[in-house]
Amino acid sequence: MKVLVTGATGFTGGHLARTLAARGDEVRALVRPKSLARFATSDAAAAGVAALPGDLSDSDAVREAVDGVEVVYHIAATYREAGQPDEAYRAVNVEGTRHVLEAALAAGARRVVHCSTGGVHGHVAQPPANEDAPFSPGDIYQVTKLEAEQLAREFGRTRGLDVVVARPIGIYGPGDMRFLKMFRGIARGRFPMLGSCEVFYHLTFIDDLVEGFRLCGEVPAAAGRTYLLAGPTYTTLNELAATMARELGVAPPRWHLPVWPFWTAGLLCELVCVPLRIEPPLYRRRVDFYTKSRAFDTARARQELGYAPRVELAEGIRRTAAWYREQGLL
């Protein structure tokens, strides 16, 4: 098929683009002009993914990228950045999504797979959550991602475009940098444990997630549906840290500190740093990592898509740690 992947310079979009290309799809990537040089040396480019210069804010560039495409995988988003105003998140995550949807409809694309996030559910009070669990986004990133997926579903319902919404959970694997701090902290015996750490955490290995996206793009029955894409199992945060420690050959973290001083410190850091566009050393959302449960039920994706995540947590941790070692990061 001819497909377009937005966000192909990122971890998830890059993996998806090169996997689809390796399967034989003709893959395009919408790449911001300032990222073209970096993309040219990427694994996706080496796999034959063609870069089209453009930005989600440029509706003309988006229309050109979508022209002649059968399936659009819309992965691009603006993530958390210190001092970025709310309008900047909406411009990319919501209005950028609108541009993609309008372009896909005009071009006659068969389907748009819109990447949302499991974060739209916030704290899962009654785990595991399914797709119909209450929404409780915790920050402007999650708020705008929820707005974008609601826009996508409504666009599909009212305009006749085939839209599938995917909510990935806890993405990790070789190439990911978000979990490096946790791996490195545990390896050096410096990873803080706040509170009881008996909340649930759910990880999804990148290869399993990419397969889930592919199924969202290709399975006819997925039309108009929303799917949680998560790994085979979830664990408590204590168990996750212990699994990482075993792979790293160190003792698991033992000392647990109270939550409230760190949450207060995170609030103060944000109040001082964010207006100055300085990256705060501590965010409240980082403290939320220790207090909010994230555990999800993938039954719908399994039954309707045939989604079957294969990489168990211990194996995924092993592969990720091995990559960090190869890169000299541990």
N, C-alpha and C positions, 0 to 999 in steps of 0.2 A: 504493500500500500504506500501511498504518498502521505506522509504525516508531517506535522509541525510540532515542535516542542519549544515552548517558551521556558526561560529559566535554565537553559542548557549549560550556562557557565557555572551553575551551582552544583552542589553535591548530588542532590536527587535528580534534577533535570539532566545533568551530565550522564549519570548512570543510565537513565531511561533512554536518552538519545542514542548512546552507543550500543545499548542492548538491542534496541529496535533495528538499528542499522546492521548489526551482526546477524539478525534474523532474516535480513533481506529486504526490509522496508526502505523506501527512499525517504530519508529524513532531512528535514530542514530545521534550522534553529534560528529564532529571532534573537539577535545579539546586539546589545548596545554598542554604538561606535567606539566608545572608550574601552570596550572589552574585546574588540576584534583581535588585537594582537595576542592577547592571552589565550583566546579561544583557538587561534591558529596552531598553538603548540599543545593543545589538550588531547586527551585520549579520544574524545568525541570526534574531533577533526580527523584524527588518524584513522578512525573507524569509517570515515566517509561522510560524516554529517556536514551538510552544506550550511554555511553561515549567511544569513541575510541581515544586513545592518538595519537597526530600527529599535525604537523604544515603545513600550506599551502606551505612552502618552501620545504617540504619533499615530493617529488613526489611519493615515495613508500608508505608512510603513507596515502596519498590521495587516491592512487589506492586501497589500502586495505579497506579504509572507504567506497568507492563507490561500491565495489564489491557486486553484487546482488541487488543493489538499483534501484528502478524504476524512482524516481524523486529526483533531487538534488536541494535544495534551498541554493544558495550560497550567504550568508548574510555577511560573515566575511570581514573585511577591516581594514586597519590601519587608524586611525583618526588623527586629528591634535595634534601634540606633539612638544613642544618647542625644537628646535635644531636638530630635526630629519632630516637627509639629504634627498634630493629628491630621491636618489637611494633606500632608505628604503621604501618609498611609492610605488615605482614601483615594488620592490621585492615582496610586499604583494598584492597590489591592481591589478597589471597587471600580473606579472609572477605567482602569486598564482592562479589567475583566469585561466591562461593558464593550470596549472597543473590540476585544477578541470575539465576543458573542455576535456583535453586529457584523463583523467581517466574515465570520464563519457562515452566518445565515445568508449574506449576500453572495458568497462564493459557492453556496450549495454543498458545503461540507456535510458529510454523513453524520458526524458525531463530534461533540466537544466533551472531553474529560476534564472537569474542573477540579484542581487540587485545593482542598480546604485544609483543615487541621482538626484533630481530635480535641485540641485545646478549646474549641467552642463550647465543650461540655463543662470546662472548669473542673472543680473538685467533684469526683464521683462519690456521692454520699452512699449509694447502694450498689456497690460493684458486683458483677461487671456491668457496665453501661452498654446499651445497644444504640442503634441509630436514632431511636425515638426518645432517648433520655433528655432531661431538661437541659437547656442551654444556660451557661453561666460564664461567659468570657471574662477573663481577668485583667486584660489590658487592651490598649488601643489596637495592637496587632491582632489579637483574637477577635475583638469587636469588628474590625474591618474585614477579617476573613469570614466571619459569620454573615456580615452584610453582603459580601461578594457571593457566597454560596446561595444565599436567599435570592439575590438578583439572578443568578444563573438558573436556579430552578424555576423562578417565575418567568424568565425569558423563554425557557424551554416550553413551559406550559401554555403561554399566551401567544408565542410567535411560531410555534411548530418546529423548533430546533431540538434535535436529539441531544440532551445534556445528561451526563452522568457526573455525580459529585462523589469524590473520594476523600475520606478523612484519614490520613496516615497518622500513625501513633509512634512516638519515640524512635525516630529514624537513627540508625547507627550502622557502622561497618567500616571497612578500609576506605580511607579518604575523608571520613568525617572528622571534624575538629571540635565539635561541640562537647563531646564526652571526654576529650583529652585531659581536661583539668581533673576529672574524677579519676581516670586511670592513673595519671601522674601523681595525684595526691595520695591515692591508696598505695601506690608503689613506694612512695617516700615516707609513708606513715604519717602524713599530714592532712588527711582528708577529714574535715569536721563532720561529725554526726550530731544533728540537732534534734532534740525531742526523742521520742521512742523509736522513730524510723520504722514503725510497723505499718505505715501507709503503703499502698500498692503502687508499683511502677511497672509499666508495660513497654517493652522494646520491640522494634521491628527491624530485622536485618535488611539491608538495602536490596539485596537480590530478591527477597520475598516481596518487598514493596513494589519493585519494578514489575515483577510478574503480575501483581495485583492491578497495577495501572494498565498493563497490556490487556488483561482480561476485561477491565472496564471499557477499554476502547474497542474490543472485538466481539464480546458476547452479545448477541441480539437482545436477550432478555434483560440486559442491564439498562435499557433505554428508560430515562426519567427517574432512575433510582439513585439512592445515596448509600454508600458503603463505608464502613469502618475497615481499615486495612491495618492489621496488627500481627505481631508475632504469635507463635504457638502458645505461649504461656506468659502469665504475669507473676511477679514475685513481690515480696515486701522489699522495701529499700534496704533493710538489713541483709536479706538474702542476696540481693543484687551486689552489694558491696562485698559480701563474703565470696561470691562467685568470681568477681574480679580479683580479689586477693589470692584465691587459690591459683588462678592462672598466672598471676604475677609472682607467685612464690613468696608471699609475705603474710603476716598475720592480719586478719580483718580488723577494721577499726573497732576499738572497745569502748572508748570514752564518749559519752553523750552529754552534750551541753544544752542548757535551756534555750528555747526558741526566742523568747521575747526580746532579749537584748540585741540579738542580731536583726530581728525585724525592725526594731526601733532605729538601729544604726543604719539599716538600709533606707529607711524613710528619710533620715537626716542627710545621707549621702545624695539621694535623689534631689532633695530640696536645694542642696548647694550646687551639685554638679550639673544637673540637667539644664538649667537655664543658661549655663556657661558652655554648653555643648561639650562637656568633659565626660568621658566614660566613668560612671561611678564605680568605685572598687567593690561596692555591694549594692544589690538591688533587693527590694522586697520579693520580687518574683523568684529570685534565687533561694530565698528562705522558703517560699511556697513549695519548692521542690521537696522539702522535708515534711510538709504538713498536708498536702493535698493528694488524695488517692487518684490514680489513673489506672484503671483496669477495664478492659473492653471485651465485648462479646462479638466475635466475628461470624456468628452462625449465618447471617444473611449472605455475606460474601461467599462463604463456603457452599451454601446451598444453591445460590443463584448464579454465581460466577464459576464455581469449581475452584475457588481460591483455597490453596493448601500450603500454608507457610511451612517450610521444611527445616529451616536453620534454628535449632534449639539454642537457648540462651548461652549455655556453656560453650558451644561450638562457635557462635557468633562472637562471643567475648574473646575466644582464642584467636580467631582470624583478625579481629580488630587489633588486639594487643600485638600480634605478629607484625601487622603493618606499621604500627607506631614504632616498634623496635627497628624495623627496616629503614624507617625514615629518621632514626636517631632521635625520636621524640620522647622516649622513655629512658 
